[in-house]
Structure formats: structure tokens, C-alpha cells
Amino acid sequence: MTSDTLAPVALSNHGPHLSPIVAGAWRMGEWGMNVEQRVRWIEQCLNLGITSFDHADIYGGYTVETLFGEALAAQPSLRSRMQLVTKCGIKLVSERRPGHAIKSYDTSRAHVLASVDESLRAMHTDHIDLLLIHRPDALMDPDELANTFEGLRAAGKVLHFGVSNHTPSQLALLNNRIGLATNQIELSPLHLNALTDGTLDQCLDLGIRPMIWSPLAGGRLFKADDETAQRVRTVLEALGRQHQVSVATMAYAWILRHPSRPVPITGSQRLESLQEAVAALSLPLAAEDWYRVLEASLGRTVA
């Protein structure tokens, strides 16, 4: 792996520079790590060249940002070596948020400002590098939200903004008012919607690198009783033997092959899993091999 391969990448003209692989912390609450172990995990990511960490206020039932923040409080020097991404806009019913009566979406000024302040407090930081609206809000006022973003930027609390799980029209509505850095979306050899619904086309058109969540289909790729997963895995295994890498690395390489230049997010505490993702950055994948994986997922030749 060369230093150029792991060099930070600009998400867009309006975005931050992130590492080309991002460490996802959404399952940190399930990992059973003490503070020292969380510090060590962060250090392992940084040593691999993974300098960006993905969060959301709701992860772990509103606990993961705090767990991560405890590690930063224990080792404050780590903050200057990383970029923090977090999301807001989903309201879950939780004892940690007693004011939430039902699950809903909220992009109001009051909610976004309160969410940002809580994330800053939880993660023991004075700024967020990239804030994303987690899910589309049917009641979003795009002018109000753009003004809220501008205020957060002027205050130095958030440096860049984007969205997650937004359709092309939803992204355009906000992007016309304030330049967005990215759309964080689901994509994997088992989840193909973004290839055909215009999402990745829009990213290419706007020069926006999409961030990719669940690149291994949430583990479904490795399920023995899933017929589609079996077909895809068979092709990835064959390609993996050819390139001498794992199925996971081939799955990451399949995502990275798209010309929108995706930035995948890992979801594992295991050092080996992080290394598998990093290995894909230097793995060339021929167009016909990319289509072999697509064909296996579709269960037919392409139309």
C-alpha cells in the first residue's frame, strides 16, 4: 500500500478531505471495549491510514458518540489526527431523549442546533468536520436548514455539510441553497438501487463522492442460506483467488470501481477487516469482472 493510495480525498468542492476508507463506529456499543481498548482501536485505524470516523447521534441508542468521546478525552492528541463525521435528523423514542414522543424526522433549526451541541459535548470536540442530515425529512424547510448550516459554519461548530439516504431530487433541493459535500448511501454487490435510481449519476454530475454504508450488505454477503449472496460470493471468491485477496476485499474493490469514486465505510472492530478494506484501494478490477459480480447479483445477464 503506497502513501498515495491512502492520501486523503476531497469529497467535493464543498467538502472536507477524508481518508479513502472511513471507519464506522455505529456498532461500538456492541463491542464491549473499555476506554483503553477504544483508544487502541482508534490508533489502529490511524496507523492504517484510516483517519476519518463516521458517527450518528442515534447510534447505540444515543451512546456511541459518548463512548468515542471518552476515548478522545483519555487521549486528546488523537483529535488533531482525524476527521469526525456525524449525522442528525432522526428522532428515536429513547430514555436518553425523553422529549421524543414518536420516531420521526426533524430538520428544524432548533433540533439541528441542539443535536450539534450534544454531539460536540459527547465527543469532547469543539467542531465537527462533516455533518449529514441522516434521513429525508418530509417537513424540511430547505431555506431554514441552509441558514442553520451557515450559522453553524460561521460559529466554527461544523465545517462542512451533506446528506445521507437522500434521493437525487431531495439532495438537489438543498444543494441549490448550500453546497453539499456528499450523499451517504447504501451500496453493495447485494444492494444495487443507487446504480439505477439516479443517485450515483447525480454524484458524478455534481462532482460529489458518495460515502457508502453497509458495503458488505450488513454481513448478508457471507450468509450460507442466501441464494443471491451465494451466487455473488462464488464470483468474488474466484476473483479473490485471481488477485490473492479475500471476498471482502473484492467486494470493496467492486464498489471502488465505480467512477463516482465512492468512499466506503467499514463497520468492524477487527483489525483484519479494516486491512481488507484498505487492501481494495490498490486492487484494479476489470470492467468485465465488475459486470460478472453484477450479473451474479441480478441472477441474469444485464439487460
matplotlib code that plots the C-alpha trace (Angstrom):
import matplotlib.pyplot as plt

x = [0.0, 1.5, 1.2, -0.6, -3.3, -4.1, -3.8, -6.9, -9.5, -11.7, -15.4, -16.3, -15.6, -17.7, -16.4, -13.6, -10.7, -11.4, -9.4, -10.5, -11.7, -13.8, -14.1, -17.7, -18.4, -22.1, -21.7, -19.2, -21.8, -21.8, -18.1, -17.7, -14.5, -13.2, -11.8, -8.2, -9.4, -11.3, -8.2, -6.3, -8.9, -8.7, -4.9, -5.0, -7.3, -5.0, -1.9, -3.6, -4.2, -7.9, -8.2, -12.0, -14.6, -18.4, -21.0, -24.6, -26.3, -28.7, -26.0, -26.2, -29.3, -27.6, -24.5, -21.8, -20.7, -20.2, -18.1, -15.9, -15.7, -14.4, -11.6, -10.8, -10.9, -8.5, -6.1, -6.8, -3.9, -5.9, -8.4, -5.9, -5.2, -8.7, -11.9, -15.2, -18.4, -21.7, -25.4, -28.6, -32.2, -33.7, -35.6, -35.9, -38.0, -35.4, -35.0, -32.0, -34.2, -37.4, -38.8, -39.3, -42.8, -42.6, -40.0, -39.9, -37.5, -36.6, -34.5, -35.8, -33.3, -33.9, -33.4, -30.3, -28.6, -29.4, -28.2, -24.9, -24.3, -25.0, -22.6, -19.8, -20.3, -20.5, -17.4, -15.3, -14.5, -15.1, -16.0, -17.5, -15.7, -18.8, -22.4, -25.0, -28.8, -29.4, -32.7, -35.0, -37.5, -40.8, -41.2, -37.8, -37.7, -34.6, -34.1, -34.2, -31.9, -29.4, -29.4, -28.9, -25.9, -24.4, -24.8, -23.1, -20.2, -19.9, -19.7, -17.0, -19.0, -19.4, -17.0, -18.9, -22.4, -24.0, -26.9, -27.5, -30.0, -31.5, -32.9, -31.5, -34.3, -34.1, -30.3, -30.8, -33.4, -30.8, -27.7, -29.2, -29.1, -25.8, -23.1, -23.2, -20.2, -21.7, -24.6, -24.0, -25.9, -26.2, -24.3, -23.0, -23.0, -26.3, -27.9, -27.9, -30.5, -28.1, -26.8, -30.2, -32.2, -30.1, -28.2, -24.7, -25.4, -26.1, -22.9, -21.0, -22.7, -22.1, -18.6, -19.6, -18.0, -20.7, -20.0, -21.1, -22.6, -23.1, -20.6, -20.7, -24.5, -24.5, -22.9, -25.5, -22.8, -21.5, -24.8, -24.8, -28.6, -29.0, -29.1, -28.2, -25.3, -24.1, -24.0, -22.2, -19.8, -18.9, -17.8, -16.0, -14.2, -13.0, -11.8, -10.2, -8.1, -7.0, -5.9, -4.9, -7.3, -10.4, -14.0, -14.5, -11.6, -13.1, -16.5, -14.8, -13.0, -16.3, -17.7, -14.5, -14.5, -17.5, -16.4, -18.2, -15.2, -17.1, -15.7, -16.7, -17.4, -16.3, -18.3, -16.0, -13.7, -11.4, -8.1, -8.2, -11.5, -10.0, -7.0, -9.3, -10.9, -7.6, -6.3, -9.0, -7.7, -4.8, -6.7, -7.6, -10.9, -11.5, -14.9, -15.9, -15.2, -17.3, -20.1, -19.6, -20.4, -23.4, -24.7, -24.4, -26.4, -29.1, -29.3, -29.2, -27.3, -27.6, -30.4]
y = [0.0, 3.3, 6.6, 8.0, 5.3, 6.3, 10.0, 12.0, 12.6, 15.7, 14.7, 17.7, 21.3, 22.0, 19.1, 18.1, 15.8, 12.3, 9.1, 6.9, 4.3, 5.6, 3.8, 3.3, 3.4, 2.6, -0.8, 0.4, 0.0, -3.8, -4.2, -4.4, -2.3, -0.4, 3.1, 1.9, -0.6, 2.1, 4.3, 1.4, 0.8, 4.4, 4.2, 1.1, 2.9, 5.9, 3.7, 2.1, 5.5, 5.5, 9.0, 9.5, 8.2, 8.0, 8.5, 9.5, 10.8, 7.9, 5.1, 2.7, 4.3, 7.7, 6.2, 5.7, 9.3, 9.3, 6.1, 7.5, 10.8, 9.1, 7.7, 11.2, 12.6, 9.9, 10.7, 14.3, 14.3, 11.9, 14.6, 16.5, 13.4, 12.7, 13.9, 13.4, 12.8, 12.6, 12.7, 14.1, 14.5, 11.2, 11.3, 7.9, 7.2, 6.7, 7.3, 9.4, 11.7, 11.9, 14.6, 12.3, 11.0, 9.0, 8.1, 10.9, 13.1, 16.7, 19.2, 22.2, 24.8, 24.1, 20.3, 20.6, 23.1, 21.1, 17.9, 19.5, 20.9, 17.4, 15.7, 18.2, 17.6, 13.8, 13.6, 16.1, 18.2, 21.8, 21.1, 18.5, 18.1, 16.9, 17.0, 15.0, 15.0, 11.3, 10.7, 12.9, 15.0, 15.5, 18.7, 20.1, 23.8, 24.0, 27.7, 27.4, 24.4, 26.1, 29.2, 26.9, 25.3, 28.7, 29.7, 26.6, 27.2, 30.8, 29.7, 27.2, 24.3, 22.4, 22.8, 21.0, 19.6, 16.8, 14.4, 10.7, 8.4, 11.3, 10.9, 13.0, 15.5, 15.8, 16.4, 19.0, 20.9, 21.6, 21.7, 24.5, 26.6, 25.5, 23.3, 19.8, 17.6, 14.1, 11.8, 8.8, 5.9, 2.2, 0.3, -3.3, -6.2, -7.1, -3.7, -2.1, 0.7, 3.6, 2.3, 2.7, 5.3, 8.3, 8.7, 7.8, 9.6, 12.8, 12.3, 12.1, 15.2, 17.3, 16.0, 14.6, 11.5, 9.3, 7.8, 4.1, 2.4, -1.3, -2.2, -5.9, -5.8, -5.9, -9.3, -10.8, -11.4, -14.2, -16.0, -19.6, -19.7, -16.7, -17.8, -14.4, -14.0, -17.4, -16.5, -13.3, -14.9, -17.6, -14.9, -12.9, -16.0, -16.7, -13.2, -13.2, -16.3, -14.5, -11.4, -13.3, -11.3, -12.1, -11.9, -8.8, -7.1, -7.9, -6.5, -3.3, -3.2, -3.7, -0.6, 1.4, 0.6, 3.0, 6.3, 8.3, 7.4, 6.1, 6.3, 3.1, 3.0, -0.1, -1.4, -3.7, -3.5, -6.2, -5.0, -7.7, -6.3, -2.8, -4.2, -5.9, -2.6, -0.8, -3.5, -2.8, 0.6, -0.7, -3.5, -2.9, -4.5, -5.1, -3.8, -7.3, -8.6, -5.8, -6.9, -10.6, -9.6, -7.5, -10.5, -12.8, -10.3, -9.9, -13.7, -13.0, -11.2, -7.5, -6.1]
z = [0.0, -1.1, 0.7, -2.4, -2.1, 1.4, 0.8, 1.9, -0.8, -1.3, -1.2, -3.4, -4.0, -0.9, 1.2, 3.6, 2.8, 4.3, 4.2, 1.2, 3.7, 6.7, 10.0, 11.0, 14.7, 14.7, 16.4, 19.0, 21.8, 21.0, 21.0, 24.8, 24.8, 27.7, 27.2, 26.7, 24.1, 22.3, 22.2, 20.8, 18.1, 17.0, 17.0, 14.8, 12.3, 12.2, 11.7, 8.7, 7.2, 8.1, 9.6, 9.3, 11.7, 10.9, 13.6, 14.1, 17.2, 17.4, 17.1, 20.0, 21.3, 21.6, 23.3, 20.6, 20.4, 24.1, 24.0, 21.3, 23.1, 26.3, 24.2, 22.9, 26.4, 27.5, 24.6, 23.4, 20.9, 18.7, 17.7, 15.6, 13.6, 12.5, 10.8, 12.6, 10.6, 12.3, 11.4, 12.9, 12.0, 13.2, 16.5, 18.2, 21.3, 24.0, 27.7, 26.7, 24.8, 26.9, 24.8, 21.8, 21.7, 18.4, 15.9, 13.4, 11.4, 12.3, 10.4, 12.2, 13.3, 17.0, 16.6, 14.4, 16.7, 19.8, 18.1, 17.1, 20.6, 22.1, 19.6, 20.4, 24.1, 23.7, 21.5, 23.5, 20.5, 19.5, 15.9, 13.6, 10.2, 8.3, 9.5, 7.5, 7.6, 8.3, 6.6, 4.4, 6.4, 4.6, 6.6, 5.7, 5.0, 2.8, 3.2, 7.0, 7.0, 4.7, 7.0, 10.0, 8.3, 7.5, 11.2, 12.4, 9.9, 11.0, 14.6, 13.8, 15.1, 11.8, 8.8, 6.1, 5.4, 3.4, 3.5, 3.9, 2.2, 0.1, -3.4, -6.2, -6.0, -2.2, -2.5, -5.2, -3.2, -0.5, -2.7, -4.7, -1.5, 0.1, -1.5, -0.1, 0.4, -0.1, 0.0, 2.3, 0.7, 0.8, -1.9, -2.1, -4.6, -2.9, -2.9, -6.3, -6.1, -6.3, -9.7, -11.3, -9.4, -10.4, -7.1, -8.5, -11.7, -9.7, -7.7, -11.0, -12.4, -9.3, -8.7, -5.3, -3.9, -2.3, 1.1, 1.2, 4.2, 4.5, 1.7, 2.8, 2.9, 6.7, 6.7, 4.4, 1.8, 4.0, 4.8, 3.6, 3.3, 1.0, -2.7, -4.1, -1.7, -2.6, -6.3, -5.7, -3.2, -5.7, -8.2, -5.6, -4.4, -7.9, -8.4, -5.0, -5.9, -9.0, -7.1, -3.9, -1.6, 0.4, -0.6, 1.5, -0.3, -3.7, -2.5, -1.6, -4.9, -6.7, -5.0, -5.6, -9.3, -9.9, -11.5, -8.8, -6.7, -3.6, -0.1, 1.8, 5.5, 7.4, 10.3, 12.2, 15.3, 13.8, 12.6, 9.8, 8.5, 8.3, 6.5, 4.0, 3.1, 2.8, 0.5, -2.0, -2.7, -4.8, -6.5, -10.1, -11.2, -14.9, -16.2, -17.3, -13.8, -12.3, -14.6, -13.6, -10.0, -11.1, -13.2, -10.2, -8.0, -10.7, -11.3, -15.1, -17.8, -17.9, -20.0]

ax = plt.figure().add_subplot(projection="3d")
ax.plot(x, y, z, "-o")
ax.set_aspect("equal")
plt.show()
